[in-house]
Amino acid sequence: MNLAVKSTSITTAPKLTYDVLIENQQDGEVSATVLGLPDFKASGVTKEKALEKLIQLLQEREPEIVTLEIEPPQTEHP
């Protein structure tokens, strides 16, 4: 099986977009969680504060998105 990581030589990184779940907590705080990435979660007294903290967390951790290209195994009979 061959595996290739595709990368591009872009001088300016494209903006990343994330779907974020906003939830009001029983203690009055608001939580913001990146869907599909439960490690990326923040909370604050308002939705805006929770999102600010989440953005800061994402910027600190500097996530990188790569595209994997995997060739299927060769078979004798298609």
All heavy atoms as a GROMACS GRO file, in nm:
protein
  602
    1MET      N    1   0.084  -0.117   0.000
    1MET     CA    2   0.000   0.000   0.000
    1MET      C    3   0.089   0.123   0.000
    1MET      O    4   0.179   0.136   0.081
    1MET     CB    5  -0.090   0.000   0.124
    1MET     CG    6  -0.175   0.122   0.134
    1MET     SD    7  -0.270   0.140   0.288
    1MET     CE    8  -0.364  -0.008   0.292
    2ASN      N    9   0.063   0.211  -0.093
    2ASN     CA   10   0.139   0.336  -0.101
    2ASN      C   11   0.061   0.446  -0.031
    2ASN      O   12  -0.060   0.456  -0.044
    2ASN     CB   13   0.163   0.376  -0.246
    2ASN     CG   14   0.262   0.284  -0.313
    2ASN    OD1   15   0.347   0.226  -0.248
    2ASN    ND2   16   0.252   0.271  -0.444
    3LEU      N   17   0.133   0.530   0.040
    3LEU     CA   18   0.074   0.639   0.114
    3LEU      C   19   0.149   0.766   0.079
    3LEU      O   20   0.271   0.769   0.082
    3LEU     CB   21   0.084   0.613   0.265
    3LEU     CG   22   0.045   0.724   0.359
    3LEU    CD1   23  -0.104   0.750   0.350
    3LEU    CD2   24   0.084   0.689   0.500
    4ALA      N   25   0.075   0.869   0.043
    4ALA     CA   26   0.138   0.996   0.010
    4ALA      C   27   0.067   1.108   0.085
    4ALA      O   28  -0.055   1.107   0.098
    4ALA     CB   29   0.130   1.022  -0.140
    5VAL      N   30   0.144   1.202   0.134
    5VAL     CA   31   0.088   1.320   0.198
    5VAL      C   32   0.100   1.434   0.098
    5VAL      O   33   0.210   1.467   0.055
    5VAL     CB   34   0.161   1.354   0.329
    5VAL    CG1   35   0.106   1.483   0.388
    5VAL    CG2   36   0.151   1.240   0.428
    6LYS      N   37  -0.013   1.490   0.060
    6LYS     CA   38  -0.011   1.600  -0.034
    6LYS      C   39   0.007   1.730   0.044
    6LYS      O   40  -0.059   1.754   0.143
    6LYS     CB   41  -0.142   1.605  -0.112
    6LYS     CG   42  -0.165   1.485  -0.200
    6LYS     CD   43  -0.296   1.494  -0.270
    6LYS     CE   44  -0.276   1.571  -0.398
    6LYS     NZ   45  -0.396   1.574  -0.482
    7SER      N   46   0.098   1.810  -0.001
    7SER     CA   47   0.116   1.941   0.061
    7SER      C   48   0.127   2.045  -0.050
    7SER      O   49   0.164   2.014  -0.162
    7SER     CB   50   0.239   1.943   0.150
    7SER     OG   51   0.354   1.918   0.071
    8THR      N   52   0.091   2.166  -0.014
    8THR     CA   53   0.100   2.273  -0.110
    8THR      C   54   0.195   2.379  -0.057
    8THR      O   55   0.213   2.393   0.063
    8THR     CB   56  -0.039   2.338  -0.135
    8THR    OG1   57  -0.089   2.384  -0.010
    8THR    CG2   58  -0.136   2.238  -0.196
    9SER      N   59   0.256   2.450  -0.147
    9SER     CA   60   0.350   2.554  -0.106
    9SER      C   61   0.281   2.690  -0.113
    9SER      O   62   0.312   2.772  -0.198
    9SER     CB   63   0.476   2.551  -0.192
    9SER     OG   64   0.439   2.568  -0.327
   10ILE      N   65   0.186   2.711  -0.026
   10ILE     CA   66   0.114   2.837  -0.019
   10ILE      C   67   0.186   2.927   0.079
   10ILE      O   68   0.218   2.886   0.191
   10ILE     CB   69  -0.032   2.814   0.027
   10ILE    CG1   70  -0.104   2.723  -0.072
   10ILE    CG2   71  -0.104   2.946   0.042
   10ILE    CD1   72  -0.241   2.681  -0.026
   11THR      N   73   0.214   3.050   0.039
   11THR     CA   74   0.284   3.141   0.128
   11THR      C   75   0.192   3.194   0.238
   11THR      O   76   0.235   3.221   0.348
   11THR     CB   77   0.344   3.259   0.050
   11THR    OG1   78   0.240   3.323  -0.023
   11THR    CG2   79   0.452   3.211  -0.046
   12THR      N   80   0.065   3.208   0.207
   12THR     CA   81  -0.031   3.252   0.307
   12THR      C   82  -0.123   3.136   0.338
   12THR      O   83  -0.185   3.080   0.249
   12THR     CB   84  -0.116   3.371   0.254
   12THR    OG1   85  -0.029   3.470   0.205
   12THR    CG2   86  -0.203   3.427   0.363
   13ALA      N   87  -0.130   3.098   0.464
   13ALA     CA   88  -0.214   2.985   0.503
   13ALA      C   89  -0.361   3.021   0.482
   13ALA      O   90  -0.404   3.132   0.516
   13ALA     CB   91  -0.189   2.950   0.649
   14PRO      N   92  -0.438   2.928   0.426
   14PRO     CA   93  -0.581   2.955   0.410
   14PRO      C   94  -0.649   2.955   0.546
   14PRO      O   95  -0.600   2.895   0.642
   14PRO     CB   96  -0.630   2.838   0.325
   14PRO     CG   97  -0.531   2.729   0.352
   14PRO     CD   98  -0.399   2.797   0.379
   15LYS      N   99  -0.760   3.024   0.553
   15LYS     CA  100  -0.835   3.024   0.678
   15LYS      C  101  -0.896   2.886   0.700
   15LYS      O  102  -0.940   2.821   0.606
   15LYS     CB  103  -0.947   3.128   0.673
   15LYS     CG  104  -0.897   3.269   0.679
   15LYS     CD  105  -1.014   3.365   0.686
   15LYS     CE  106  -0.963   3.507   0.697
   15LYS     NZ  107  -1.072   3.603   0.705
   16LEU      N  108  -0.895   2.842   0.822
   16LEU     CA  109  -0.957   2.715   0.858
   16LEU      C  110  -1.094   2.745   0.914
   16LEU      O  111  -1.113   2.843   0.986
   16LEU     CB  112  -0.872   2.641   0.962
   16LEU     CG  113  -0.730   2.606   0.919
   16LEU    CD1  114  -0.654   2.545   1.036
   16LEU    CD2  115  -0.731   2.511   0.801
   17THR      N  116  -1.190   2.662   0.882
   17THR     CA  117  -1.325   2.680   0.936
   17THR      C  118  -1.361   2.558   1.019
   17THR      O  119  -1.321   2.446   0.987
   17THR     CB  120  -1.430   2.699   0.824
   17THR    OG1  121  -1.426   2.585   0.738
   17THR    CG2  122  -1.402   2.824   0.743
   18TYR      N  123  -1.432   2.582   1.126
   18TYR     CA  124  -1.470   2.476   1.219
   18TYR      C  125  -1.617   2.491   1.254
   18TYR      O  126  -1.666   2.603   1.270
   18TYR     CB  127  -1.388   2.484   1.349
   18TYR     CG  128  -1.239   2.473   1.330
   18TYR    CD1  129  -1.161   2.587   1.322
   18TYR    CD2  130  -1.178   2.350   1.320
   18TYR    CE1  131  -1.023   2.577   1.304
   18TYR    CE2  132  -1.040   2.339   1.302
   18TYR     CZ  133  -0.964   2.453   1.294
   18TYR     OH  134  -0.828   2.443   1.278
   19ASP      N  135  -1.685   2.380   1.270
   19ASP     CA  136  -1.820   2.380   1.324
   19ASP      C  137  -1.807   2.371   1.475
   19ASP      O  138  -1.737   2.283   1.526
   19ASP     CB  139  -1.902   2.262   1.270
   19ASP     CG  140  -1.930   2.276   1.121
   19ASP    OD1  141  -1.957   2.388   1.077
   19ASP    OD2  142  -1.925   2.174   1.050
   20VAL      N  143  -1.873   2.461   1.547
   20VAL     CA  144  -1.860   2.470   1.692
   20VAL      C  145  -1.996   2.454   1.757
   20VAL      O  146  -2.093   2.519   1.718
   20VAL     CB  147  -1.797   2.605   1.734
   20VAL    CG1  148  -1.789   2.617   1.884
   20VAL    CG2  149  -1.659   2.622   1.670
   21LEU      N  150  -2.001   2.366   1.855
   21LEU     CA  151  -2.122   2.345   1.934
   21LEU      C  152  -2.118   2.440   2.053
   21LEU      O  153  -2.023   2.439   2.130
   21LEU     CB  154  -2.130   2.200   1.983
   21LEU     CG  155  -2.243   2.166   2.079
   21LEU    CD1  156  -2.378   2.181   2.010
   21LEU    CD2  157  -2.226   2.026   2.133
   22ILE      N  158  -2.222   2.523   2.067
   22ILE     CA  159  -2.235   2.616   2.178
   22ILE      C  160  -2.342   2.561   2.271
   22ILE      O  161  -2.453   2.530   2.227
   22ILE     CB  162  -2.277   2.757   2.130
   22ILE    CG1  163  -2.180   2.811   2.024
   22ILE    CG2  164  -2.293   2.852   2.246
   22ILE    CD1  165  -2.042   2.839   2.074
   23GLU      N  166  -2.308   2.549   2.401
   23GLU     CA  167  -2.404   2.497   2.499
   23GLU      C  168  -2.405   2.584   2.623
   23GLU      O  169  -2.299   2.623   2.673
   23GLU     CB  170  -2.366   2.355   2.540
   23GLU     CG  171  -2.374   2.252   2.429
   23GLU     CD  172  -2.333   2.115   2.478
   23GLU    OE1  173  -2.213   2.096   2.505
   23GLU    OE2  174  -2.423   2.029   2.489
   24ASN      N  175  -2.524   2.613   2.673
   24ASN     CA  176  -2.539   2.681   2.801
   24ASN      C  177  -2.529   2.577   2.911
   24ASN      O  178  -2.598   2.475   2.907
   24ASN     CB  179  -2.673   2.754   2.808
   24ASN     CG  180  -2.680   2.869   2.710
   24ASN    OD1  181  -2.586   2.945   2.696
   24ASN    ND2  182  -2.793   2.880   2.641
   25GLN      N  183  -2.442   2.601   3.008
   25GLN     CA  184  -2.421   2.508   3.118
   25GLN      C  185  -2.511   2.544   3.237
   25GLN      O  186  -2.558   2.657   3.247
   25GLN     CB  187  -2.274   2.510   3.161
   25GLN     CG  188  -2.177   2.475   3.049
   25GLN     CD  189  -2.198   2.336   2.994
   25GLN    OE1  190  -2.203   2.240   3.069
   25GLN    NE2  191  -2.211   2.325   2.863
   26GLN      N  192  -2.533   2.448   3.325
   26GLN     CA  193  -2.619   2.471   3.441
   26GLN      C  194  -2.563   2.576   3.535
   26GLN      O  195  -2.637   2.644   3.605
   26GLN     CB  196  -2.641   2.340   3.516
   26GLN     CG  197  -2.727   2.241   3.441
   26GLN     CD  198  -2.749   2.113   3.519
   26GLN    OE1  199  -2.695   2.095   3.628
   26GLN    NE2  200  -2.829   2.024   3.464
   27ASP      N  201  -2.430   2.592   3.536
   27ASP     CA  202  -2.369   2.690   3.625
   27ASP      C  203  -2.371   2.832   3.567
   27ASP      O  204  -2.315   2.924   3.624
   27ASP     CB  205  -2.226   2.650   3.660
   27ASP     CG  206  -2.134   2.644   3.538
   27ASP    OD1  207  -2.179   2.674   3.425
   27ASP    OD2  208  -2.016   2.609   3.556
   28GLY      N  209  -2.435   2.849   3.451
   28GLY     CA  210  -2.447   2.981   3.389
   28GLY      C  211  -2.341   3.010   3.285
   28GLY      O  212  -2.352   3.108   3.212
   29GLU      N  213  -2.236   2.927   3.279
   29GLU     CA  214  -2.132   2.948   3.179
   29GLU      C  215  -2.178   2.893   3.044
   29GLU      O  216  -2.279   2.823   3.034
   29GLU     CB  217  -2.002   2.880   3.222
   29GLU     CG  218  -1.936   2.949   3.341
   29GLU     CD  219  -1.786   2.957   3.327
   29GLU    OE1  220  -1.726   2.872   3.260
   29GLU    OE2  221  -1.729   3.051   3.386
   30VAL      N  222  -2.103   2.926   2.942
   30VAL     CA  223  -2.129   2.880   2.806
   30VAL      C  224  -2.007   2.801   2.761
   30VAL      O  225  -1.893   2.846   2.780
   30VAL     CB  226  -2.152   2.999   2.711
   30VAL    CG1  227  -2.176   2.951   2.569
   30VAL    CG2  228  -2.270   3.084   2.759
   31SER      N  229  -2.030   2.683   2.703
   31SER     CA  230  -1.917   2.604   2.652
   31SER      C  231  -1.920   2.604   2.500
   31SER      O  232  -2.025   2.612   2.438
   31SER     CB  233  -1.921   2.460   2.705
   31SER     OG  234  -2.028   2.390   2.648
   32ALA      N  235  -1.801   2.598   2.442
   32ALA     CA  236  -1.785   2.593   2.297
   32ALA      C  237  -1.692   2.478   2.266
   32ALA      O  238  -1.580   2.472   2.318
   32ALA     CB  239  -1.727   2.725   2.247
   33THR      N  240  -1.738   2.384   2.182
   33THR     CA  241  -1.661   2.265   2.147
   33THR      C  242  -1.654   2.251   1.996
   33THR      O  243  -1.757   2.258   1.929
   33THR     CB  244  -1.728   2.138   2.205
   33THR    OG1  245  -1.750   2.156   2.345
   33THR    CG2  246  -1.642   2.015   2.182
   34VAL      N  247  -1.533   2.229   1.943
   34VAL     CA  248  -1.519   2.204   1.800
   34VAL      C  249  -1.572   2.064   1.773
   34VAL      O  250  -1.525   1.966   1.830
   34VAL     CB  251  -1.372   2.217   1.754
   34VAL    CG1  252  -1.359   2.182   1.606
   34VAL    CG2  253  -1.318   2.356   1.781
   35LEU      N  254  -1.672   2.056   1.686
   35LEU     CA  255  -1.731   1.926   1.654
   35LEU      C  256  -1.628   1.836   1.588
   35LEU      O  257  -1.555   1.878   1.499
   35LEU     CB  258  -1.852   1.943   1.562
   35LEU     CG  259  -1.971   2.015   1.625
   35LEU    CD1  260  -2.083   2.032   1.522
   35LEU    CD2  261  -2.022   1.939   1.746
   36GLY      N  262  -1.621   1.714   1.636
   36GLY     CA  263  -1.525   1.616   1.584
   36GLY      C  264  -1.388   1.626   1.650
   36GLY      O  265  -1.304   1.540   1.628
   37LEU      N  266  -1.365   1.730   1.728
   37LEU     CA  267  -1.237   1.748   1.798
   37LEU      C  268  -1.265   1.782   1.943
   37LEU      O  269  -1.251   1.896   1.986
   37LEU     CB  270  -1.156   1.862   1.733
   37LEU     CG  271  -1.119   1.844   1.586
   37LEU    CD1  272  -1.058   1.972   1.530
   37LEU    CD2  273  -1.023   1.727   1.569
   38PRO      N  274  -1.306   1.684   2.023
   38PRO     CA  275  -1.348   1.713   2.161
   38PRO      C  276  -1.238   1.769   2.250
   38PRO      O  277  -1.268   1.827   2.354
   38PRO     CB  278  -1.398   1.577   2.212
   38PRO     CG  279  -1.333   1.477   2.124
   38PRO     CD  280  -1.315   1.543   1.990
   39ASP      N  281  -1.111   1.757   2.211
   39ASP     CA  282  -1.002   1.817   2.288
   39ASP      C  283  -1.002   1.969   2.277
   39ASP      O  284  -0.939   2.037   2.357
   39ASP     CB  285  -0.866   1.764   2.242
   39ASP     CG  286  -0.841   1.621   2.284
   39ASP    OD1  287  -0.918   1.570   2.369
   39ASP    OD2  288  -0.747   1.560   2.233
   40PHE      N  289  -1.069   2.020   2.176
   40PHE     CA  290  -1.076   2.164   2.156
   40PHE      C  291  -1.207   2.215   2.214
   40PHE      O  292  -1.309   2.224   2.147
   40PHE     CB  293  -1.065   2.199   2.007
   40PHE     CG  294  -0.928   2.176   1.952
   40PHE    CD1  295  -0.895   2.057   1.892
   40PHE    CD2  296  -0.831   2.275   1.961
   40PHE    CE1  297  -0.768   2.036   1.841
   40PHE    CE2  298  -0.704   2.256   1.910
   40PHE     CZ  299  -0.672   2.136   1.851
   41LYS      N  300  -1.203   2.248   2.344
   41LYS     CA  301  -1.322   2.292   2.416
   41LYS      C  302  -1.283   2.407   2.509
   41LYS      O  303  -1.176   2.405   2.569
   41LYS     CB  304  -1.379   2.176   2.498
   41LYS     CG  305  -1.507   2.208   2.569
   41LYS     CD  306  -1.564   2.083   2.635
   41LYS     CE  307  -1.703   2.114   2.690
   41LYS     NZ  308  -1.771   1.995   2.738
   42ALA      N  309  -1.370   2.506   2.518
   42ALA     CA  310  -1.346   2.620   2.607
   42ALA      C  311  -1.479   2.665   2.664
   42ALA      O  312  -1.586   2.634   2.611
   42ALA     CB  313  -1.280   2.734   2.530
   43SER      N  314  -1.472   2.739   2.775
   43SER     CA  315  -1.595   2.792   2.834
   43SER      C  316  -1.570   2.935   2.880
   43SER      O  317  -1.457   2.977   2.902
   43SER     CB  318  -1.642   2.705   2.951
   43SER     OG  319  -1.544   2.702   3.052
   44GLY      N  320  -1.680   3.009   2.893
   44GLY     CA  321  -1.672   3.147   2.937
   44GLY      C  322  -1.807   3.193   2.989
   44GLY      O  323  -1.906   3.120   2.980
   45VAL      N  324  -1.810   3.314   3.041
   45VAL     CA  325  -1.934   3.366   3.098
   45VAL      C  326  -2.034   3.404   2.989
   45VAL      O  327  -2.154   3.412   3.016
   45VAL     CB  328  -1.908   3.487   3.191
   45VAL    CG1  329  -1.832   3.443   3.315
   45VAL    CG2  330  -1.836   3.598   3.120
   46THR      N  331  -1.986   3.425   2.867
   46THR     CA  332  -2.074   3.453   2.753
   46THR      C  333  -2.028   3.367   2.635
   46THR      O  334  -1.917   3.312   2.636
   46THR     CB  335  -2.068   3.601   2.710
   46THR    OG1  336  -1.935   3.630   2.662
   46THR    CG2  337  -2.106   3.696   2.822
   47LYS      N  338  -2.112   3.361   2.534
   47LYS     CA  339  -2.077   3.288   2.411
   47LYS      C  340  -1.951   3.348   2.349
   47LYS      O  341  -1.860   3.276   2.306
   47LYS     CB  342  -2.195   3.295   2.314
   47LYS     CG  343  -2.171   3.237   2.178
   47LYS     CD  344  -2.298   3.248   2.095
   47LYS     CE  345  -2.271   3.282   1.954
   47LYS     NZ  346  -2.392   3.290   1.873
   48GLU      N  347  -1.944   3.480   2.345
   48GLU     CA  348  -1.829   3.547   2.285
   48GLU      C  349  -1.700   3.515   2.360
   48GLU      O  350  -1.596   3.492   2.298
   48GLU     CB  351  -1.852   3.699   2.281
   48GLU     CG  352  -1.959   3.743   2.184
   48GLU     CD  353  -2.103   3.716   2.229
   48GLU    OE1  354  -2.126   3.693   2.351
   48GLU    OE2  355  -2.192   3.716   2.143
   49LYS      N  356  -1.706   3.514   2.494
   49LYS     CA  357  -1.586   3.482   2.573
   49LYS      C  358  -1.544   3.337   2.550
   49LYS      O  359  -1.424   3.307   2.540
   49LYS     CB  360  -1.611   3.507   2.722
   49LYS     CG  361  -1.627   3.652   2.758
   49LYS     CD  362  -1.498   3.727   2.736
   49LYS     CE  363  -1.513   3.872   2.777
   49LYS     NZ  364  -1.397   3.953   2.742
   50ALA      N  365  -1.640   3.246   2.542
   50ALA     CA  366  -1.607   3.105   2.517
   50ALA      C  367  -1.542   3.090   2.380
   50ALA      O  368  -1.443   3.017   2.365
   50ALA     CB  369  -1.733   3.020   2.527
   51LEU      N  370  -1.595   3.160   2.280
   51LEU     CA  371  -1.537   3.152   2.145
   51LEU      C  372  -1.398   3.215   2.141
   51LEU      O  373  -1.308   3.164   2.073
   51LEU     CB  374  -1.630   3.218   2.044
   51LEU     CG  375  -1.758   3.140   2.014
   51LEU    CD1  376  -1.854   3.223   1.929
   51LEU    CD2  377  -1.727   3.007   1.946
   52GLU      N  378  -1.378   3.325   2.212
   52GLU     CA  379  -1.245   3.387   2.219
   52GLU      C  380  -1.143   3.289   2.276
   52GLU      O  381  -1.032   3.276   2.224
   52GLU     CB  382  -1.248   3.513   2.306
   52GLU     CG  383  -1.312   3.633   2.241
   52GLU     CD  384  -1.323   3.752   2.337
   52GLU    OE1  385  -1.253   3.753   2.442
   52GLU    OE2  386  -1.402   3.843   2.308
   53LYS      N  387  -1.181   3.220   2.383
   53LYS     CA  388  -1.090   3.122   2.445
   53LYS      C  389  -1.064   3.006   2.350
   53LYS      O  390  -0.951   2.954   2.343
   53LYS     CB  391  -1.148   3.071   2.576
   53LYS     CG  392  -1.146   3.173   2.687
   53LYS     CD  393  -1.204   3.114   2.814
   53LYS     CE  394  -1.207   3.212   2.929
   53LYS     NZ  395  -1.265   3.153   3.051
   54LEU      N  396  -1.167   2.963   2.278
   54LEU     CA  397  -1.151   2.853   2.183
   54LEU      C  398  -1.057   2.892   2.069
   54LEU      O  399  -0.969   2.816   2.030
   54LEU     CB  400  -1.288   2.811   2.128
   54LEU     CG  401  -1.292   2.686   2.042
   54LEU    CD1  402  -1.242   2.565   2.119
   54LEU    CD2  403  -1.432   2.662   1.991
   55ILE      N  404  -1.072   3.013   2.018
   55ILE     CA  405  -0.983   3.062   1.912
   55ILE      C  406  -0.839   3.066   1.964
   55ILE      O  407  -0.746   3.024   1.894
   55ILE     CB  408  -1.028   3.200   1.863
   55ILE    CG1  409  -1.159   3.186   1.784
   55ILE    CG2  410  -0.921   3.267   1.778
   55ILE    CD1  411  -1.230   3.318   1.757
   56GLN      N  412  -0.820   3.114   2.085
   56GLN     CA  413  -0.686   3.120   2.144
   56GLN      C  414  -0.626   2.980   2.156
   56GLN      O  415  -0.510   2.958   2.124
   56GLN     CB  416  -0.692   3.188   2.280
   56GLN     CG  417  -0.556   3.205   2.345
   56GLN     CD  418  -0.565   3.275   2.480
   56GLN    OE1  419  -0.672   3.299   2.533
   56GLN    NE2  420  -0.450   3.307   2.535
   57LEU      N  421  -0.706   2.884   2.199
   57LEU     CA  422  -0.660   2.746   2.211
   57LEU      C  423  -0.619   2.690   2.075
   57LEU      O  424  -0.513   2.627   2.061
   57LEU     CB  425  -0.770   2.659   2.273
   57LEU     CG  426  -0.743   2.510   2.284
   57LEU    CD1  427  -0.627   2.484   2.378
   57LEU    CD2  428  -0.867   2.436   2.332
   58LEU      N  429  -0.699   2.715   1.973
   58LEU     CA  430  -0.667   2.667   1.838
   58LEU      C  431  -0.538   2.731   1.787
   58LEU      O  432  -0.455   2.665   1.725
   58LEU     CB  433  -0.782   2.696   1.742
   58LEU     CG  434  -0.905   2.606   1.759
   58LEU    CD1  435  -1.026   2.666   1.691
   58LEU    CD2  436  -0.876   2.468   1.704
   59GLN      N  437  -0.521   2.860   1.812
   59GLN     CA  438  -0.400   2.928   1.766
   59GLN      C  439  -0.277   2.880   1.840
   59GLN      O  440  -0.169   2.870   1.781
   59GLN     CB  441  -0.417   3.080   1.782
   59GLN     CG  442  -0.516   3.137   1.683
   59GLN     CD  443  -0.548   3.284   1.708
   59GLN    OE1  444  -0.530   3.335   1.817
   59GLN    NE2  445  -0.596   3.351   1.604
   60GLU      N  446  -0.289   2.851   1.969
   60GLU     CA  447  -0.175   2.802   2.047
   60GLU      C  448  -0.131   2.664   2.001
   60GLU      O  449  -0.013   2.633   1.996
   60GLU     CB  450  -0.210   2.798   2.195
   60GLU     CG  451  -0.218   2.933   2.261
   60GLU     CD  452  -0.273   2.925   2.404
   60GLU    OE1  453  -0.306   2.815   2.452
   60GLU    OE2  454  -0.283   3.033   2.466
   61ARG      N  455  -0.227   2.578   1.972
   61ARG     CA  456  -0.193   2.440   1.935
   61ARG      C  457  -0.155   2.427   1.788
   61ARG      O  458  -0.099   2.327   1.748
   61ARG     CB  459  -0.310   2.348   1.968
   61ARG     CG  460  -0.331   2.347   2.119
   61ARG     CD  461  -0.394   2.232   2.183
   61ARG     NE  462  -0.394   2.104   2.122
   61ARG     CZ  463  -0.484   2.010   2.151
   61ARG    NH1  464  -0.578   2.035   2.238
   61ARG    NH2  465  -0.479   1.892   2.094
   62GLU      N  466  -0.184   2.526   1.707
   62GLU     CA  467  -0.148   2.530   1.565
   62GLU      C  468  -0.180   2.399   1.493
   62GLU      O  469  -0.090   2.329   1.444
   62GLU     CB  470   0.000   2.564   1.548
   62GLU     CG  471   0.039   2.699   1.603
   62GLU     CD  472   0.186   2.730   1.587
   62GLU    OE1  473   0.256   2.660   1.512
   62GLU    OE2  474   0.231   2.824   1.652
   63PRO      N  475  -0.308   2.363   1.483
   63PRO     CA  476  -0.340   2.238   1.412
   63PRO      C  477  -0.305   2.248   1.264
   63PRO      O  478  -0.308   2.356   1.206
   63PRO     CB  479  -0.491   2.226   1.432
   63PRO     CG  480  -0.538   2.364   1.453
   63PRO     CD  481  -0.426   2.436   1.523
   64GLU      N  482  -0.266   2.137   1.208
   64GLU     CA  483  -0.232   2.131   1.066
   64GLU      C  484  -0.324   2.028   1.000
   64GLU      O  485  -0.346   1.919   1.054
   64GLU     CB  486  -0.087   2.089   1.049
   64GLU     CG  487  -0.044   2.078   0.906
   64GLU     CD  488   0.101   2.033   0.891
   64GLU    OE1  489   0.168   2.010   0.992
   64GLU    OE2  490   0.144   2.018   0.776
   65ILE      N  491  -0.376   2.064   0.886
   65ILE     CA  492  -0.461   1.972   0.812
   65ILE      C  493  -0.385   1.928   0.688
   65ILE      O  494  -0.335   2.012   0.612
   65ILE     CB  495  -0.595   2.039   0.774
   65ILE    CG1  496  -0.672   2.074   0.901
   65ILE    CG2  497  -0.677   1.948   0.683
   65ILE    CD1  498  -0.799   2.152   0.878
   66VAL      N  499  -0.374   1.798   0.671
   66VAL     CA  500  -0.309   1.742   0.553
   66VAL      C  501  -0.407   1.650   0.483
   66VAL      O  502  -0.503   1.601   0.543
   66VAL     CB  503  -0.180   1.664   0.589
   66VAL    CG1  504  -0.077   1.757   0.652
   66VAL    CG2  505  -0.208   1.548   0.678
   67THR      N  506  -0.382   1.627   0.356
   67THR     CA  507  -0.464   1.536   0.277
   67THR      C  508  -0.383   1.409   0.251
   67THR      O  509  -0.271   1.418   0.200
   67THR     CB  510  -0.505   1.600   0.143
   67THR    OG1  511  -0.576   1.720   0.170
   67THR    CG2  512  -0.593   1.506   0.062
   68LEU      N  513  -0.438   1.296   0.290
   68LEU     CA  514  -0.371   1.168   0.265
   68LEU      C  515  -0.427   1.108   0.137
   68LEU      O  516  -0.548   1.106   0.116
   68LEU     CB  517  -0.393   1.072   0.380
   68LEU     CG  518  -0.332   1.108   0.513
   68LEU    CD1  519  -0.367   1.001   0.617
   68LEU    CD2  520  -0.182   1.120   0.502
   69GLU      N  521  -0.338   1.056   0.056
   69GLU     CA  522  -0.378   0.989  -0.067
   69GLU      C  523  -0.329   0.846  -0.056
   69GLU      O  524  -0.208   0.821  -0.048
   69GLU     CB  525  -0.314   1.061  -0.186
   69GLU     CG  526  -0.382   1.036  -0.317
   69GLU     CD  527  -0.323   1.126  -0.424
   69GLU    OE1  528  -0.216   1.090  -0.478
   69GLU    OE2  529  -0.382   1.231  -0.451
   70ILE      N  530  -0.421   0.750  -0.050
   70ILE     CA  531  -0.385   0.610  -0.030
   70ILE      C  532  -0.429   0.530  -0.152
   70ILE      O  533  -0.546   0.534  -0.191
   70ILE     CB  534  -0.453   0.553   0.096
   70ILE    CG1  535  -0.413   0.637   0.217
   70ILE    CG2  536  -0.418   0.406   0.116
   70ILE    CD1  537  -0.492   0.605   0.341
   71GLU      N  538  -0.335   0.459  -0.212
   71GLU     CA  539  -0.368   0.374  -0.327
   71GLU      C  540  -0.422   0.242  -0.276
   71GLU      O  541  -0.366   0.182  -0.184
   71GLU     CB  542  -0.243   0.350  -0.411
   71GLU     CG  543  -0.193   0.472  -0.484
   71GLU     CD  544  -0.073   0.442  -0.572
   71GLU    OE1  545  -0.054   0.324  -0.611
   71GLU    OE2  546   0.002   0.536  -0.601
   72PRO      N  547  -0.532   0.194  -0.337
   72PRO     CA  548  -0.586   0.065  -0.294
   72PRO      C  549  -0.492  -0.048  -0.337
   72PRO      O  550  -0.414  -0.032  -0.429
   72PRO     CB  551  -0.720   0.056  -0.368
   72PRO     CG  552  -0.707   0.148  -0.484
   72PRO     CD  553  -0.609   0.255  -0.443
   73PRO      N  554  -0.498  -0.161  -0.266
   73PRO     CA  555  -0.411  -0.274  -0.304
   73PRO      C  556  -0.447  -0.324  -0.445
   73PRO      O  557  -0.563  -0.319  -0.485
   73PRO     CB  558  -0.441  -0.379  -0.199
   73PRO     CG  559  -0.568  -0.338  -0.134
   73PRO     CD  560  -0.584  -0.192  -0.156
   74GLN      N  561  -0.347  -0.370  -0.515
   74GLN     CA  562  -0.367  -0.422  -0.650
   74GLN      C  563  -0.426  -0.563  -0.642
   74GLN      O  564  -0.382  -0.645  -0.562
   74GLN     CB  565  -0.233  -0.426  -0.726
   74GLN     CG  566  -0.170  -0.290  -0.745
   74GLN     CD  567  -0.250  -0.200  -0.837
   74GLN    OE1  568  -0.315  -0.246  -0.930
   74GLN    NE2  569  -0.246  -0.070  -0.812
   75THR      N  570  -0.527  -0.590  -0.723
   75THR     CA  571  -0.584  -0.724  -0.730
   75THR      C  572  -0.563  -0.780  -0.870
   75THR      O  573  -0.550  -0.704  -0.966
   75THR     CB  574  -0.735  -0.722  -0.698
   75THR    OG1  575  -0.800  -0.638  -0.793
   75THR    CG2  576  -0.762  -0.669  -0.558
   76GLU      N  577  -0.562  -0.911  -0.880
   76GLU     CA  578  -0.541  -0.974  -1.011
   76GLU      C  579  -0.662  -0.958  -1.101
   76GLU      O  580  -0.650  -0.940  -1.219
   76GLU     CB  581  -0.511  -1.122  -0.993
   76GLU     CG  582  -0.374  -1.147  -0.936
   76GLU     CD  583  -0.343  -1.296  -0.929
   76GLU    OE1  584  -0.388  -1.369  -1.019
   76GLU    OE2  585  -0.276  -1.337  -0.834
   77HIS      N  586  -0.780  -0.964  -1.042
   77HIS     CA  587  -0.904  -0.957  -1.120
   77HIS      C  588  -0.986  -0.837  -1.077
   77HIS      O  589  -1.028  -0.830  -0.963
   77HIS     CB  590  -0.987  -1.085  -1.101
   77HIS     CG  591  -0.910  -1.209  -1.132
   77HIS    ND1  592  -0.876  -1.246  -1.259
   77HIS    CD2  593  -0.856  -1.303  -1.049
   77HIS    CE1  594  -0.808  -1.358  -1.255
   77HIS    NE2  595  -0.794  -1.396  -1.128
   78PRO      N  596  -1.008  -0.743  -1.170
   78PRO     CA  597  -1.085  -0.624  -1.133
   78PRO      C  598  -1.230  -0.652  -1.103
   78PRO      O  599  -1.291  -0.740  -1.136
   78PRO     CB  600  -1.071  -0.532  -1.254
   78PRO     CG  601  -1.011  -0.611  -1.363
   78PRO     CD  602  -0.960  -0.738  -1.305
   0.00000   0.00000   0.00000
